[in-house]
Amino acid sequence: MVNPKLKDELNDQLCEAMLSLETVDECYQFFEDLCTISELKAMSQRLEVARMLRAGHTYDDIVARTGASTATISRVKRCLNYGADGYNIVLDRLDPDEGEDSSDD
């Protein structure tokens, strides 16, 4: 379910714009124009933190691999457990073989 505080015409337009992109190169071009390098790196870092958390990595492993702060890791973990399920949707589609139960390996 979408947070009603986020749902508006401008955010709809942004989502539609992202859905219109067809290649990785187009995504790079769009994000380069839309975001600062720091903003893009922060989003990429959070996605990797989410992937690593789902795979069962420890905070220490995640800090070493991503450079993320423990506060960022905690926030991402909270989103994975109690958020809108956005991380899980994306991660399931990126690697359908690596689900939430992969930490049991």
KABEL-V369458 format. One record per residue. N is the residue number from 1. RES is the residue in one letter. PHI is phi in degrees with one decimal (NA if undefined). Layout:
<<N;RES;PHI> <N;RES;PHI>>
This chain:
<<1;M;NA> <2;V;-83.8> <3;N;-63.0> <4;P;-61.6> <5;K;-70.8> <6;L;-91.4> <7;K;-74.5> <8;D;-156.5> <9;E;-61.2> <10;L;-68.1> <11;N;-69.1> <12;D;-58.9> <13;Q;-61.3> <14;L;-62.4> <15;C;-62.6> <16;E;-62.6> <17;A;-61.7> <18;M;-65.4> <19;L;-68.0> <20;S;-79.5> <21;L;-70.7> <22;E;-112.8> <23;T;-134.5> <24;V;-61.8> <25;D;-60.6> <26;E;-62.1> <27;C;-62.1> <28;Y;-58.3> <29;Q;-61.6> <30;F;-65.1> <31;F;-65.6> <32;E;-62.4> <33;D;-76.8> <34;L;-82.6> <35;C;-117.1> <36;T;-75.8> <37;I;-59.7> <38;S;-63.1> <39;E;-63.8> <40;L;-65.5> <41;K;-64.3> <42;A;-65.2> <43;M;-65.6> <44;S;-62.4> <45;Q;-61.9> <46;R;-62.7> <47;L;-64.1> <48;E;-66.3> <49;V;-59.7> <50;A;-61.9> <51;R;-61.0> <52;M;-67.8> <53;L;-61.3> <54;R;-63.6> <55;A;-82.0> <56;G;90.8> <57;H;-70.1> <58;T;-80.3> <59;Y;-56.6> <60;D;-60.1> <61;D;-60.1> <62;I;-67.6> <63;V;-60.1> <64;A;-63.9> <65;R;-78.1> <66;T;-108.1> <67;G;77.5> <68;A;-67.9> <69;S;-74.9> <70;T;-65.2> <71;A;-65.2> <72;T;-64.7> <73;I;-61.3> <74;S;-62.4> <75;R;-64.7> <76;V;-63.4> <77;K;-61.1> <78;R;-61.9> <79;C;-65.2> <80;L;-61.3> <81;N;-86.0> <82;Y;-130.4> <83;G;-84.9> <84;A;-82.3> <85;D;78.1> <86;G;-62.0> <87;Y;-59.2> <88;N;-63.5> <89;I;-59.7> <90;V;-66.1> <91;L;-65.1> <92;D;-62.3> <93;R;-77.5> <94;L;-70.9> <95;D;-145.2> <96;P;-63.0> <97;D;-80.1> <98;E;-108.2> <99;G;-89.9> <100;E;-64.9> <101;D;-88.5> <102;S;-66.6> <103;S;-73.1> <104;D;-82.0> <105;D;-63.9>>
